[in-house]
């Protein structure tokens, strides 16, 4: 693709960032919330993304484009806590909503989601994800000034709590009270800087460890959300690549253990308890919320998720490992 294909507002935004005029651009695939481009500059490629007001999902799901500002702030804070855990930030332009960052080639930085789909369940890498996430949470929990940089309660509600938990409550009125209680607890727990979308689709398997992408949901709030959000995907992947089921559940255990080992800003049991309550809600949301996972399409598999999630919403457990055990029991029944 030639440079003229790049939207003019992004070209103008790059100029305001002080970056050279693009020599070419290729639209990248995979995002539901942003336009993402590989842009060729004189000294090599960079990645540029621009937030969308209307997300690319079947449901009506809108979000403010100002979230790119907070993604840039998350990248700076995370890099300070765990150098190399995010792409290098090259610039951010308020007028266009564009964000420029280091381009990381897939040959060297494969997507964790693709690795999992292929059945490559590396528990050591999962542990590195958990340990790195805990480092970010620990560092930002110790820095009260970070909270002022993320006045994003409304954004987080609009693009995380409402489409996942509130929308799911509407589909399951007999579990609405439990789901609404989880929403209240999550909204009012303020402990650390939260990424908000810690999913295998947003994690690269870098040569030196995990690299986190797409922190558009960045929020000063409950770090248990990040832990639960990521663990949830390891449960769901058991239905996507069934032969690797045991490997995925081993990754779950390794990620939780590594994360738990880094909790030093609050009692470990408190955070793990909140994550254990969140998990069933997020699990159910990925089949009945506004953003269902694309790979669980048959009703028998959806019903397996519903059975486990609904039971755990009715009778909450105190540790994420208990959720994993309930799912393992369902899978082996």
N, C-alpha and C positions, 0 to 999 in steps of 0.2 A: 504494500500500500504506500502511496506517496503522502507527503506531508499535508497536502490539502485535505486529506480525509480526516485529519484530526480537527475536532470542532474549534472554531475560531476563538471561542472564549477560553479554551484550554491553552491555545497558543499564546493568547494575551496573558493568561495567568503565569505561564512559564517565563515570559519576559519580565513580569513583575517580580518573580522569584530570583531574577538575575541569571537564569539559565539560558544557554545558547539557543538559537532558533532551531527547531527540529528539522532533521533531514528526511524523516520518514516515520511512519507510525503503523502499528498493527494492533487492532482491538483484541484483547485477550478474553477468554471465556471463563465462566464459572461463577461470577458474582451475581447475586440477586439484588444487592443494595447499591451497587456502584457501577459506573463505566470504568473499565480498567484497560490501560494501553501500555504497550511497549513502545517507547519513543526513542528514536535514534538521534543522538547528539554527536557532535564532532568527535568527542572523546569516548564514545561508547553508549550503550543503551541504558535507559533509566525506566522505571515504572511510574506511571502517573494514573491516579484514580480520582474520580469525581463522584460524590455522593448523589444518589437519585432521590427525588422527593417521593415517588411512587415505586415501591419495591416490586421486583419481578416475581410475584407469586399470584396464585389464583384469587386469593382473598384481597379485599380492599385494605391495603396496609401502607400507610404513609408515615414519613419520618422527616424531621427537619434536616436540611442539608448542612447546617452549621456543625453537625457531628464530626465533620472532618477536622475541625479545630481541635476537638478533644482527642481524636485519634492521634494527631501530631503530638499533643501533650503527653498522651500515654506512652508513645514511642520514646520520648525523651526520658521520662521517668523510669521506664523499664530498662532502657539501656544503661542508665546510671546504676540501677540495682543489680543487673546481670548483663554485663557487656556482651554484645553479640546475639542477644535473645530476640532482636527485632531488626529489620532492615535499617540501614543508615538513612536518616531523614535528610532530604536535600532541600526541601522547601514546602511551604504551605501558603496558599493564596485564598484570602477570605472572599474576594469578589467572585471568583469562578467556582469556589468550593473544591479546588483541585489540590492534590497532595502529591508531591514528587519524592521518590525514594529510590534507594539502591535496587537495581534489577538483579535478581538471584536466579541463575539458569537452572532449569529443571534437572539437567544432567548431574549437577552437584548438589541440588537442594530438592529432592523429590518430595511430593506432597504425602504427608502421613496417611491421608485418606486413601490414596492410591495404593500405598504399601499395605494397608490393612485389607483393602478389597482383594489384593493378590494373595492374601493369607499370610503375609509376613508380619507376624505378631511378635515384636521384639520387646520383651518385658524390661530390658535394660533401658531402651529408649523411653518407654512409658514412665519409668522411674525418673529419668532425666526431665521429662515434662513436669512431673509432680514437684520435683525438687526446685526447678527453675521458677515455677509458678509461686511456690512458697517463698522463694527469695524476693520476688517482686512484692508480694503482699507484706512480708516482714519489713522490708526497707521502707515502704510507703506508710505502713502503720506507725513507724517510728518518726514520721515527718508530718506533723500536723499541718504544715503549710500546703501540702498537696491537696488537701480537701478543698481549699478555696479555689483551686484551679479547675475543679470539676463540678460546677453547679448544674448537674445533668440529671437530676431526679426525674424530671418530666420526660426527657428523651429516653431514659432507661425504662420507664414505665411504658412508654408508647411502643418501643421496639423490642422489649423483652417480656415484661410482666403481663401486659395486656394480650399480645398475640399468642403467648404460650399458656399462661396459667388462667387468666380471666376468660379468654375465649374457650378454653377447655372446660372450665366450670359451667359455661352455658350449655355445653354438649352433655355434661354429666351432672344434672342438678342434684342428684343424691350424694354427690361428692363435692358440691359447690362450697359448702361450709369449710371443709378441710382445705380446699384449694385457696379460698379467700383468706384463710388464716395464714397460709404460707406466704401469700402476697404481702399481707400486713407485716409479718415478721421480717421478710426480706427488705421491704421498703424502709423499715425503721431501724435496721441494724447497720451501724456506721463504724467500720473498722479499718478499711484499707482501700487501695486503688484496685478496682475490678476491671478486667478486660471486657467481660460480658459476652464473648463469643469464642470461648476456648473449645474449638471443635477440630477434629482431625483435618477438616478442609482448610483450616486456617493455621496449620502448623507444618512447617517444612522440616524434613529430616536433614539437618545441616551436618557438615563434617565435624563440627565442634559442638553439636548439640542442637536442641530444638530452636526454631526461629518462629516467633508468633507474628501473625499477620492480622489485619482487619480489626483493629480495636475501635470500631465506630461506636460501640456501645459503652465506651469507657465511662466509669462512674465511681464516685466515692461512696462505698457502701459495704455490702456483705461479701467477703472473700469466699464464703461457702458456695456462693453462686458459681464462681469459676470452677471450683472443684467438682460440684455436682454436674455442671453442664458438660464437662469433659468426660467424666465417668459414665454419664448417660450414653454417650456415643459408643463406648466400648460394649455396653450391653446390647445396643441396637445392632451393632455390626455382627452379632451372633446369628442374626436372621439374614444377613447379606451374604456372608461367606461361612456357611455352617461348618465346613470341615475344620476351620480354624477357631471354633468356638472355645475350646479349652485354652488356647493361646490368648484369645481376647480377654477371657476372665482372669488369666494370669497377669495380663497387662493392667487390668482393673486393680488387682491387689497390689501390684508393684507401684502404680501411680499413687494410690491412696496412701500406702505406707511411706513412700518418699515424701509426699506432701506433709503428712502428719508429723514426720520427723523434723520439719522446718517450722512448725507452728510455735512461735515464741511471744506472740502479742496478746494472746488470750488463752484461757484454759482449752486444751486440745479437745476435750469431750464436748465442750459447748459448740465449737465450730463443726465437729464431725456430726453432732446431733442435728444441727441445722441442715447440713448437706444431706443427711439421711432422710429428713422430711421433704426437702426439695426434690430429691431424685425421682420419687414416684410421680410427682406432678409433671416434671419435665419429660419423663418417660411416656406418660399418657399424652402429653402435648404433641409429641412427635408423630402421633397417628391421628389425633383429633383436634389439634390446635390449628392456627393459621399457617403454620410452616411445617407440614408433615414431611418426614424424610422421603426422598424419592424412590427408595429401594424397598420399602415395605408397602406392597400394593394389594396383596391378597387378604381377604377377610380372616382366614384362619390365623395368619401371622399377626394381624392387627388384634385379634381377639386374645392371643397369648399375652401381648403387651397389656391389653386392657385388664385381663384377669389379675395379673401380678400387681399392676399399678393401683387398681381400685382396691385390692385387698390391703395394700400397704398404706393407702390413704385412710382407710377405715381403722387400721391398727398400726400406727407408726412405729418404726424401729429406731434405735439409737445410734447406729453406725452404718455407713455405706456398705460395709461388708455384709450386713444382714440383707440389704437389698440384693446384692450380688448372689447371695445364697438362695434367696427366694426365686430369682430368675434361673439359676442353675437347676433348681428343682423342677421348675416348669419345663425347661428344655429337655430334661431327661425323663420326664413323666411318660 
